[in-house]
Amino acid sequence: MFARHLFTFCVILIANVAFAQESTPVVTHAPVSGLEPGIGFEHRKVIEEFTNLAQQGKLAEVDQACDEVIAAFQKLMTDPKATYLSFANKAEFEYYQKANPKLGKVEWLDYAYGEALHYKTFVAAERKQYADALEYSRVEIEYRPLATNALTEQGFILNRLGRLQEGLESYEQAVKLAEQFASNQSQHGVALRGVGATLIDLGRLDEAKAAYEQSLKVEPNNKLALSELEYIRKLKEKENSQPPKD
């Protein structure tokens, strides 16, 4: 369910399944590289309030504040011929424009809009309303197509719904975006660990091990990755001790 610079933030929530998975929106502060103002920049201060409320477990207040910020941004979308999308900076905005020329006119909404959508997804997932969370996640990704934490959150939700292959694909896409854009670097380790966690549940232990080892190159000594590698070792040890099937 949830990495920002200036007034933006990221929460890492750890959920215990057959393994540990990370949900991404609020709680630990992680800087986003190269954050620049877009339309609606003035709403970033409210995102800081989301973080404080989420840390206190006040999900209803976070949800209401999200709705207010989202409504405020929607009032800024005044050109019916334009496509409004949320990006971290001008470079990513221009990259997306060039990569998608058929979109026509694209207007750059501030990162704060994407974060409001992200918290909306996070609240639903935290309440275990996974069907609703998935729908919010799809809206979020539609408006912030280059954001890694939108995809890691979707991966978490899909896995909770038992849709593991889709969850894996979401995490893998998140890894690619983290490697491509500086604003996503703080989510690189989360995305790789999500890949590893999903692969464990799919029974693909060698690939899971490789994903966790790669995550340690990004975040050396990460306790969750080290713990999961030990878990994989024990699973493989147990697997190897089983008598061969006829």
ZADO-1210 file (C-alpha; in nm, 4 decimals, padded with zeros to 6 digits):
<atoms>
<atom x="00.0000" y="00.0000" z="00.0000" code="MET" pos="1"/>
<atom x="00.2847" y="00.3042" z="-00.0335" code="PHE" pos="2"/>
<atom x="00.9576" y="00.7934" z="-00.0737" code="ALA" pos="3"/>
<atom x="00.9463" y="01.1636" z="-00.1359" code="ARG" pos="4"/>
<atom x="01.1562" y="01.4815" z="-00.1249" code="HIS" pos="5"/>
<atom x="01.0450" y="01.8145" z="00.0206" code="LEU" pos="6"/>
<atom x="00.6871" y="01.7615" z="00.1381" code="PHE" pos="7"/>
<atom x="00.6382" y="01.4098" z="00.0024" code="THR" pos="8"/>
<atom x="00.6689" y="01.0894" z="00.1944" code="PHE" pos="9"/>
<atom x="00.6553" y="00.7120" z="00.1806" code="CYS" pos="10"/>
<atom x="00.5255" y="00.4510" z="00.4206" code="VAL" pos="11"/>
<atom x="00.6556" y="00.1018" z="00.4328" code="ILE" pos="12"/>
<atom x="00.4156" y="-00.1365" z="00.6015" code="LEU" pos="13"/>
<atom x="00.5150" y="-00.4962" z="00.6440" code="ILE" pos="14"/>
<atom x="00.2479" y="-00.7616" z="00.6199" code="ALA" pos="15"/>
<atom x="00.3042" y="-01.1194" z="00.7293" code="ASN" pos="16"/>
<atom x="00.1886" y="-01.3716" z="00.4730" code="VAL" pos="17"/>
<atom x="00.3734" y="-01.6985" z="00.4127" code="ALA" pos="18"/>
<atom x="00.6564" y="-01.4488" z="00.3758" code="PHE" pos="19"/>
<atom x="00.6947" y="-01.0779" z="00.4405" code="ALA" pos="20"/>
<atom x="00.5653" y="-00.8266" z="00.1903" code="GLN" pos="21"/>
<atom x="00.5912" y="-00.4524" z="00.1908" code="GLU" pos="22"/>
<atom x="00.3101" y="-00.2096" z="00.1377" code="SER" pos="23"/>
<atom x="00.4089" y="00.1356" z="00.0264" code="THR" pos="24"/>
<atom x="00.2510" y="00.4611" z="00.1249" code="PRO" pos="25"/>
<atom x="00.3463" y="00.6556" z="00.4461" code="VAL" pos="26"/>
<atom x="00.5655" y="00.6414" z="00.7529" code="VAL" pos="27"/>
<atom x="00.9370" y="00.6395" z="00.6811" code="THR" pos="28"/>
<atom x="01.0666" y="00.9465" z="00.5065" code="HIS" pos="29"/>
<atom x="01.2632" y="00.8730" z="00.1912" code="ALA" pos="30"/>
<atom x="01.3722" y="01.1518" z="-00.0456" code="PRO" pos="31"/>
<atom x="01.2637" y="01.1657" z="-00.4066" code="VAL" pos="32"/>
<atom x="01.5371" y="01.2905" z="-00.6354" code="SER" pos="33"/>
<atom x="01.4715" y="01.5871" z="-00.8613" code="GLY" pos="34"/>
<atom x="01.1242" y="01.6770" z="-00.7425" code="LEU" pos="35"/>
<atom x="00.9908" y="01.9874" z="-00.9208" code="GLU" pos="36"/>
<atom x="00.6603" y="02.1801" z="-00.8986" code="PRO" pos="37"/>
<atom x="00.3699" y="02.1116" z="-01.1314" code="GLY" pos="38"/>
<atom x="00.0091" y="02.2341" z="-01.1399" code="ILE" pos="39"/>
<atom x="-00.1265" y="02.2294" z="-00.7839" code="GLY" pos="40"/>
<atom x="00.2120" y="02.2464" z="-00.6116" code="PHE" pos="41"/>
<atom x="00.0504" y="02.4338" z="-00.3226" code="GLU" pos="42"/>
<atom x="-00.1210" y="02.1126" z="-00.2067" code="HIS" pos="43"/>
<atom x="00.2041" y="01.9397" z="-00.1105" code="ARG" pos="44"/>
<atom x="00.1791" y="02.0662" z="00.2460" code="LYS" pos="45"/>
<atom x="-00.1408" y="01.8679" z="00.2893" code="VAL" pos="46"/>
<atom x="00.0452" y="01.5508" z="00.1916" code="ILE" pos="47"/>
<atom x="00.2713" y="01.6062" z="00.4903" code="GLU" pos="48"/>
<atom x="-00.0412" y="01.6067" z="00.7075" code="GLU" pos="49"/>
<atom x="-00.1442" y="01.2723" z="00.5534" code="PHE" pos="50"/>
<atom x="00.1787" y="01.1235" z="00.6813" code="THR" pos="51"/>
<atom x="00.1237" y="01.2454" z="01.0345" code="ASN" pos="52"/>
<atom x="-00.2356" y="01.1197" z="01.0396" code="LEU" pos="53"/>
<atom x="-00.1380" y="00.7803" z="00.8969" code="ALA" pos="54"/>
<atom x="00.1333" y="00.7396" z="01.1571" code="GLN" pos="55"/>
<atom x="-00.1352" y="00.7895" z="01.4207" code="GLN" pos="56"/>
<atom x="-00.3617" y="00.5321" z="01.2566" code="GLY" pos="57"/>
<atom x="-00.6270" y="00.7922" z="01.1728" code="LYS" pos="58"/>
<atom x="-00.7303" y="00.6309" z="00.8465" code="LEU" pos="59"/>
<atom x="-01.0732" y="00.7964" z="00.8266" code="ALA" pos="60"/>
<atom x="-00.9121" y="01.1393" z="00.8467" code="GLU" pos="61"/>
<atom x="-00.6530" y="01.0458" z="00.5856" code="VAL" pos="62"/>
<atom x="-00.9295" y="00.9196" z="00.3569" code="ASP" pos="63"/>
<atom x="-01.1308" y="01.2400" z="00.3938" code="GLN" pos="64"/>
<atom x="-00.8252" y="01.4590" z="00.3384" code="ALA" pos="65"/>
<atom x="-00.7423" y="01.2592" z="00.0251" code="CYS" pos="66"/>
<atom x="-01.0891" y="01.3221" z="-00.1138" code="ASP" pos="67"/>
<atom x="-01.0506" y="01.6956" z="-00.0495" code="GLU" pos="68"/>
<atom x="-00.7123" y="01.7171" z="-00.2223" code="VAL" pos="69"/>
<atom x="-00.8294" y="01.5058" z="-00.5159" code="ILE" pos="70"/>
<atom x="-01.1358" y="01.7305" z="-00.5564" code="ALA" pos="71"/>
<atom x="-00.9139" y="02.0401" z="-00.5441" code="ALA" pos="72"/>
<atom x="-00.6930" y="01.9016" z="-00.8203" code="PHE" pos="73"/>
<atom x="-00.9920" y="01.8052" z="-01.0320" code="GLN" pos="74"/>
<atom x="-01.0998" y="02.1708" z="-01.0282" code="LYS" pos="75"/>
<atom x="-00.7610" y="02.2553" z="-01.1802" code="LEU" pos="76"/>
<atom x="-00.8219" y="02.0248" z="-01.4765" code="MET" pos="77"/>
<atom x="-00.9995" y="02.2888" z="-01.6811" code="THR" pos="78"/>
<atom x="-00.9001" y="02.1954" z="-02.0369" code="ASP" pos="79"/>
<atom x="-01.1319" y="01.9210" z="-02.1693" code="PRO" pos="80"/>
<atom x="-00.8938" y="01.8544" z="-02.4596" code="LYS" pos="81"/>
<atom x="-00.5925" y="01.7884" z="-02.2374" code="ALA" pos="82"/>
<atom x="-00.4756" y="01.4740" z="-02.0600" code="THR" pos="83"/>
<atom x="-00.3747" y="01.5527" z="-01.7013" code="TYR" pos="84"/>
<atom x="-00.1030" y="01.3358" z="-01.5463" code="LEU" pos="85"/>
<atom x="00.1097" y="01.3553" z="-01.2324" code="SER" pos="86"/>
<atom x="00.4907" y="01.3512" z="-01.2553" code="PHE" pos="87"/>
<atom x="00.7812" y="01.4138" z="-01.0210" code="ALA" pos="88"/>
<atom x="00.9617" y="01.6553" z="-01.2503" code="ASN" pos="89"/>
<atom x="00.9774" y="01.8169" z="-01.5919" code="LYS" pos="90"/>
<atom x="01.2172" y="01.5596" z="-01.7355" code="ALA" pos="91"/>
<atom x="00.9745" y="01.2756" z="-01.6658" code="GLU" pos="92"/>
<atom x="00.6824" y="01.4818" z="-01.7978" code="PHE" pos="93"/>
<atom x="00.8670" y="01.5511" z="-02.1232" code="GLU" pos="94"/>
<atom x="00.9834" y="01.1900" z="-02.1511" code="TYR" pos="95"/>
<atom x="00.6261" y="01.0644" z="-02.1251" code="TYR" pos="96"/>
<atom x="00.5027" y="01.3175" z="-02.3783" code="GLN" pos="97"/>
<atom x="00.7622" y="01.2089" z="-02.6338" code="LYS" pos="98"/>
<atom x="00.6958" y="00.8406" z="-02.5688" code="ALA" pos="99"/>
<atom x="00.3178" y="00.8856" z="-02.6140" code="ASN" pos="100"/>
<atom x="00.2646" y="01.1383" z="-02.8962" code="PRO" pos="101"/>
<atom x="-00.0901" y="01.0159" z="-02.9656" code="LYS" pos="102"/>
<atom x="-00.2034" y="01.1555" z="-02.6305" code="LEU" pos="103"/>
<atom x="-00.1990" y="01.5052" z="-02.7741" code="GLY" pos="104"/>
<atom x="-00.1847" y="01.7831" z="-02.5188" code="LYS" pos="105"/>
<atom x="-00.0634" y="01.6690" z="-02.1762" code="VAL" pos="106"/>
<atom x="-00.0732" y="01.8864" z="-01.8648" code="GLU" pos="107"/>
<atom x="00.1664" y="01.8211" z="-01.5774" code="TRP" pos="108"/>
<atom x="-00.0032" y="01.7857" z="-01.2398" code="LEU" pos="109"/>
<atom x="00.2145" y="01.8164" z="-00.9325" code="ASP" pos="110"/>
<atom x="00.3454" y="01.5067" z="-00.7574" code="TYR" pos="111"/>
<atom x="00.1043" y="01.5855" z="-00.4738" code="ALA" pos="112"/>
<atom x="-00.1923" y="01.4683" z="-00.6824" code="TYR" pos="113"/>
<atom x="-00.0312" y="01.1311" z="-00.7344" code="GLY" pos="114"/>
<atom x="00.0413" y="01.1077" z="-00.3645" code="GLU" pos="115"/>
<atom x="-00.3214" y="01.1824" z="-00.2745" code="ALA" pos="116"/>
<atom x="-00.4296" y="00.8995" z="-00.5044" code="LEU" pos="117"/>
<atom x="-00.1622" y="00.6795" z="-00.3491" code="HIS" pos="118"/>
<atom x="-00.2856" y="00.7404" z="00.0043" code="TYR" pos="119"/>
<atom x="-00.6405" y="00.6641" z="-00.1104" code="LYS" pos="120"/>
<atom x="-00.5160" y="00.3252" z="-00.2299" code="THR" pos="121"/>
<atom x="-00.3170" y="00.2747" z="00.0881" code="PHE" pos="122"/>
<atom x="-00.6133" y="00.3393" z="00.3185" code="VAL" pos="123"/>
<atom x="-00.8308" y="00.0835" z="00.1398" code="ALA" pos="124"/>
<atom x="-00.5516" y="-00.1760" z="00.1487" code="ALA" pos="125"/>
<atom x="-00.4806" y="-00.1074" z="00.5156" code="GLU" pos="126"/>
<atom x="-00.8498" y="-00.1699" z="00.5848" code="ARG" pos="127"/>
<atom x="-00.8137" y="-00.4981" z="00.3918" code="LYS" pos="128"/>
<atom x="-01.0675" y="-00.3757" z="00.1357" code="GLN" pos="129"/>
<atom x="-00.8549" y="-00.5204" z="-00.1416" code="TYR" pos="130"/>
<atom x="-01.1100" y="-00.5091" z="-00.4238" code="ALA" pos="131"/>
<atom x="-01.1626" y="-00.1369" z="-00.3616" code="ASP" pos="132"/>
<atom x="-00.7879" y="-00.0855" z="-00.3180" code="ALA" pos="133"/>
<atom x="-00.7220" y="-00.2463" z="-00.6555" code="LEU" pos="134"/>
<atom x="-00.9668" y="-00.0109" z="-00.8249" code="GLU" pos="135"/>
<atom x="-00.8063" y="00.2911" z="-00.6562" code="TYR" pos="136"/>
<atom x="-00.4679" y="00.1546" z="-00.7609" code="SER" pos="137"/>
<atom x="-00.5727" y="00.1374" z="-01.1247" code="ARG" pos="138"/>
<atom x="-00.6860" y="00.5000" z="-01.1128" code="VAL" pos="139"/>
<atom x="-00.3590" y="00.5975" z="-00.9462" code="GLU" pos="140"/>
<atom x="-00.1482" y="00.4268" z="-01.2137" code="ILE" pos="141"/>
<atom x="-00.3574" y="00.5880" z="-01.4866" code="GLU" pos="142"/>
<atom x="-00.2693" y="00.9330" z="-01.3530" code="TYR" pos="143"/>
<atom x="00.0932" y="00.8625" z="-01.2499" code="ARG" pos="144"/>
<atom x="00.2284" y="00.6180" z="-01.5075" code="PRO" pos="145"/>
<atom x="00.5959" y="00.6548" z="-01.4107" code="LEU" pos="146"/>
<atom x="00.5648" y="00.6085" z="-01.0324" code="ALA" pos="147"/>
<atom x="00.7252" y="00.2949" z="-00.8906" code="THR" pos="148"/>
<atom x="00.5382" y="00.3034" z="-00.5601" code="ASN" pos="149"/>
<atom x="00.2036" y="00.2923" z="-00.7433" code="ALA" pos="150"/>
<atom x="00.3093" y="-00.0402" z="-00.8945" code="LEU" pos="151"/>
<atom x="00.4568" y="-00.1863" z="-00.5765" code="THR" pos="152"/>
<atom x="00.1307" y="-00.1079" z="-00.3989" code="GLU" pos="153"/>
<atom x="-00.0646" y="-00.2735" z="-00.6785" code="GLN" pos="154"/>
<atom x="00.1627" y="-00.5771" z="-00.6565" code="GLY" pos="155"/>
<atom x="00.0939" y="-00.6039" z="-00.2844" code="PHE" pos="156"/>
<atom x="-00.2829" y="-00.5813" z="-00.3392" code="ILE" pos="157"/>
<atom x="-00.2871" y="-00.8360" z="-00.6226" code="LEU" pos="158"/>
<atom x="-00.0916" y="-01.0802" z="-00.4090" code="ASN" pos="159"/>
<atom x="-00.3383" y="-01.0335" z="-00.1255" code="ARG" pos="160"/>
<atom x="-00.6141" y="-01.1205" z="-00.3723" code="LEU" pos="161"/>
<atom x="-00.4272" y="-01.4383" z="-00.4693" code="GLY" pos="162"/>
<atom x="-00.3434" y="-01.3076" z="-00.8177" code="ARG" pos="163"/>
<atom x="00.0250" y="-01.3856" z="-00.7861" code="LEU" pos="164"/>
<atom x="00.1316" y="-01.3807" z="-01.1500" code="GLN" pos="165"/>
<atom x="-00.0255" y="-01.0377" z="-01.1966" code="GLU" pos="166"/>
<atom x="00.1345" y="-00.9235" z="-00.8730" code="GLY" pos="167"/>
<atom x="00.4734" y="-01.0406" z="-00.9981" code="LEU" pos="168"/>
<atom x="00.4294" y="-00.8524" z="-01.3246" code="GLU" pos="169"/>
<atom x="00.3423" y="-00.5361" z="-01.1336" code="SER" pos="170"/>
<atom x="00.6523" y="-00.5655" z="-00.9152" code="TYR" pos="171"/>
<atom x="00.8723" y="-00.6369" z="-01.2175" code="GLU" pos="172"/>
<atom x="00.7418" y="-00.3270" z="-01.3924" code="GLN" pos="173"/>
<atom x="00.8123" y="-00.1309" z="-01.0740" code="ALA" pos="174"/>
<atom x="01.1736" y="-00.2507" z="-01.0806" code="VAL" pos="175"/>
<atom x="01.2133" y="-00.1247" z="-01.4380" code="LYS" pos="176"/>
<atom x="01.0803" y="00.2204" z="-01.3478" code="LEU" pos="177"/>
<atom x="01.3034" y="00.2371" z="-01.0401" code="ALA" pos="178"/>
<atom x="01.6040" y="00.1649" z="-01.2579" code="GLU" pos="179"/>
<atom x="01.4998" y="00.4178" z="-01.5201" code="GLN" pos="180"/>
<atom x="01.4002" y="00.7285" z="-01.3234" code="PHE" pos="181"/>
<atom x="01.5876" y="00.8989" z="-01.0402" code="ALA" pos="182"/>
<atom x="01.2663" y="00.9937" z="-00.8595" code="SER" pos="183"/>
<atom x="01.1920" y="00.6222" z="-00.8102" code="ASN" pos="184"/>
<atom x="01.5300" y="00.5144" z="-00.6741" code="GLN" pos="185"/>
<atom x="01.4150" y="00.5043" z="-00.3119" code="SER" pos="186"/>
<atom x="01.1607" y="00.2359" z="-00.4098" code="GLN" pos="187"/>
<atom x="01.4076" y="00.0120" z="-00.5965" code="HIS" pos="188"/>
<atom x="01.4738" y="-00.2159" z="-00.3010" code="GLY" pos="189"/>
<atom x="01.1036" y="-00.2398" z="-00.2154" code="VAL" pos="190"/>
<atom x="01.0238" y="-00.3437" z="-00.5730" code="ALA" pos="191"/>
<atom x="01.2949" y="-00.6111" z="-00.5807" code="LEU" pos="192"/>
<atom x="01.1824" y="-00.7506" z="-00.2466" code="ARG" pos="193"/>
<atom x="00.8270" y="-00.7598" z="-00.3791" code="GLY" pos="194"/>
<atom x="00.9494" y="-00.9664" z="-00.6738" code="VAL" pos="195"/>
<atom x="01.1289" y="-01.1995" z="-00.4350" code="GLY" pos="196"/>
<atom x="00.8304" y="-01.2385" z="-00.2027" code="ALA" pos="197"/>
<atom x="00.5950" y="-01.3184" z="-00.4881" code="THR" pos="198"/>
<atom x="00.8367" y="-01.5711" z="-00.6367" code="LEU" pos="199"/>
<atom x="00.8521" y="-01.7500" z="-00.3001" code="ILE" pos="200"/>
<atom x="00.4762" y="-01.7873" z="-00.3014" code="ASP" pos="201"/>
<atom x="00.4948" y="-01.9157" z="-00.6592" code="LEU" pos="202"/>
<atom x="00.7492" y="-02.1753" z="-00.5482" code="GLY" pos="203"/>
<atom x="01.0270" y="-02.0308" z="-00.7643" code="ARG" pos="204"/>
<atom x="01.2879" y="-02.0255" z="-00.4918" code="LEU" pos="205"/>
<atom x="01.6050" y="-01.9864" z="-00.6982" code="ASP" pos="206"/>
<atom x="01.4614" y="-01.6806" z="-00.8725" code="GLU" pos="207"/>
<atom x="01.3388" y="-01.5425" z="-00.5406" code="ALA" pos="208"/>
<atom x="01.6887" y="-01.5820" z="-00.3960" code="LYS" pos="209"/>
<atom x="01.8348" y="-01.3914" z="-00.6904" code="ALA" pos="210"/>
<atom x="01.5841" y="-01.1069" z="-00.6455" code="ALA" pos="211"/>
<atom x="01.6635" y="-01.0690" z="-00.2761" code="TYR" pos="212"/>
<atom x="02.0365" y="-01.0785" z="-00.3440" code="GLU" pos="213"/>
<atom x="01.9905" y="-00.8057" z="-00.6032" code="GLN" pos="214"/>
<atom x="01.7937" y="-00.5993" z="-00.3512" code="SER" pos="215"/>
<atom x="02.0881" y="-00.6191" z="-00.1101" code="LEU" pos="216"/>
<atom x="02.3066" y="-00.4536" z="-00.3731" code="LYS" pos="217"/>
<atom x="02.0609" y="-00.1632" z="-00.3633" code="VAL" pos="218"/>
<atom x="02.0071" y="-00.1646" z="00.0147" code="GLU" pos="219"/>
<atom x="02.2956" y="-00.3509" z="00.1814" code="PRO" pos="220"/>
<atom x="02.2147" y="-00.5262" z="00.5091" code="ASN" pos="221"/>
<atom x="01.8382" y="-00.4800" z="00.4717" code="ASN" pos="222"/>
<atom x="01.6982" y="-00.6957" z="00.7518" code="LYS" pos="223"/>
<atom x="01.3872" y="-00.8066" z="00.5635" code="LEU" pos="224"/>
<atom x="01.5895" y="-00.9250" z="00.2634" code="ALA" pos="225"/>
<atom x="01.8359" y="-01.1088" z="00.4875" code="LEU" pos="226"/>
<atom x="01.5504" y="-01.2726" z="00.6770" code="SER" pos="227"/>
<atom x="01.3822" y="-01.3864" z="00.3571" code="GLU" pos="228"/>
<atom x="01.7081" y="-01.5299" z="00.2220" code="LEU" pos="229"/>
<atom x="01.7368" y="-01.7356" z="00.5389" code="GLU" pos="230"/>
<atom x="01.3748" y="-01.8453" z="00.4945" code="TYR" pos="231"/>
<atom x="01.4529" y="-01.9532" z="00.1365" code="ILE" pos="232"/>
<atom x="01.7590" y="-02.1452" z="00.2583" code="ARG" pos="233"/>
<atom x="01.5454" y="-02.3373" z="00.5066" code="LYS" pos="234"/>
<atom x="01.2787" y="-02.4099" z="00.2452" code="LEU" pos="235"/>
<atom x="01.5392" y="-02.5451" z="00.0041" code="LYS" pos="236"/>
<atom x="01.6999" y="-02.7482" z="00.2816" code="GLU" pos="237"/>
<atom x="01.3638" y="-02.9035" z="00.3625" code="LYS" pos="238"/>
<atom x="01.2930" y="-02.9577" z="-00.0061" code="GLU" pos="239"/>
<atom x="01.6258" y="-03.1354" z="-00.0565" code="ASN" pos="240"/>
<atom x="01.5707" y="-03.3616" z="00.2443" code="SER" pos="241"/>
<atom x="01.2497" y="-03.5031" z="00.0990" code="GLN" pos="242"/>
<atom x="01.2811" y="-03.8523" z="-00.0528" code="PRO" pos="243"/>
<atom x="01.2560" y="-03.8532" z="-00.4332" code="PRO" pos="244"/>
<atom x="00.9130" y="-03.9238" z="-00.5771" code="LYS" pos="245"/>
<atom x="00.8665" y="-04.2360" z="-00.7822" code="ASP" pos="246"/>
</atoms>
